[in-house]
């Protein structure tokens, strides 16, 4: 991976990681999910990274998305 990427989001749910990645990409923010889960037993985490230049916007979008989920 190239330099200057920031770990923005950690989850144990592959679905949540992909939903978050897709939401960011819909807003023009490139992101990468790194799966650190054991393939047999499904323990471990998935980490979502964004380039440091897009960190502020990505954090705001994730917070906004989380708030709208809680209101639903």
C-alpha positions as CSV (number, residue, x, y, z in Angstrom):
1,X,0.0,0.0,0.0
2,X,1.3,3.5,-0.7
3,X,2.3,5.8,2.1
4,X,0.1,8.3,3.9
5,X,-3.0,6.0,4.5
6,X,-4.8,6.3,7.8
7,X,-6.7,3.6,9.6
8,X,-10.1,5.1,9.9
9,X,-12.5,2.3,10.9
10,X,-12.2,-1.1,12.6
11,X,-14.9,-3.8,12.7
12,X,-15.4,-7.5,13.0
13,X,-18.2,-7.5,10.5
14,X,-17.3,-7.9,6.8
15,X,-20.6,-6.6,5.8
16,X,-20.2,-3.4,7.8
17,X,-16.7,-2.9,6.4
18,X,-18.0,-3.2,2.8
19,X,-21.0,-0.9,3.5
20,X,-18.8,1.8,4.9
21,X,-16.3,1.4,2.0
22,X,-19.1,1.7,-0.5
23,X,-20.6,4.7,1.2
24,X,-17.2,6.5,1.1
25,X,-16.7,5.6,-2.6
26,X,-20.1,7.0,-3.4
27,X,-18.8,10.3,-2.1
28,X,-15.6,10.1,-4.1
29,X,-13.3,8.9,-1.3
30,X,-11.0,6.0,-2.2
31,X,-10.7,3.4,0.6
32,X,-9.2,0.0,1.2
33,X,-10.4,-2.8,3.5
34,X,-7.7,-5.0,4.9
35,X,-9.1,-8.3,6.3
36,X,-7.1,-9.5,9.3
37,X,-9.6,-12.2,10.2
38,X,-8.7,-15.8,10.5
39,X,-10.3,-17.5,7.5
40,X,-11.4,-20.7,9.5
41,X,-12.7,-19.3,12.7
42,X,-13.6,-15.7,11.8
43,X,-11.9,-14.0,14.7
44,X,-9.9,-10.8,14.2
45,X,-10.7,-7.5,12.6
46,X,-11.2,-5.8,9.3
47,X,-9.5,-2.4,9.0
48,X,-10.6,0.4,6.6
49,X,-8.0,2.9,5.4
50,X,-8.3,6.2,3.6
51,X,-5.7,8.5,2.3
52,X,-4.7,11.1,4.9
53,X,-5.8,14.0,2.6
54,X,-9.4,12.7,2.8
55,X,-9.5,11.7,6.4
56,X,-11.5,14.7,7.7
57,X,-14.2,14.3,5.1
58,X,-14.4,10.5,5.6
59,X,-14.7,10.8,9.4
60,X,-17.5,13.3,8.9
61,X,-19.4,11.0,6.5
62,X,-19.0,8.0,8.8
63,X,-20.2,10.1,11.8
64,X,-23.2,11.4,9.8
65,X,-24.0,7.9,8.6
66,X,-23.8,6.5,12.2
67,X,-26.0,9.3,13.5
68,X,-28.7,8.7,10.9
69,X,-28.6,4.9,11.7
70,X,-29.2,5.7,15.4
71,X,-32.1,7.9,14.6
72,X,-33.8,5.2,12.5
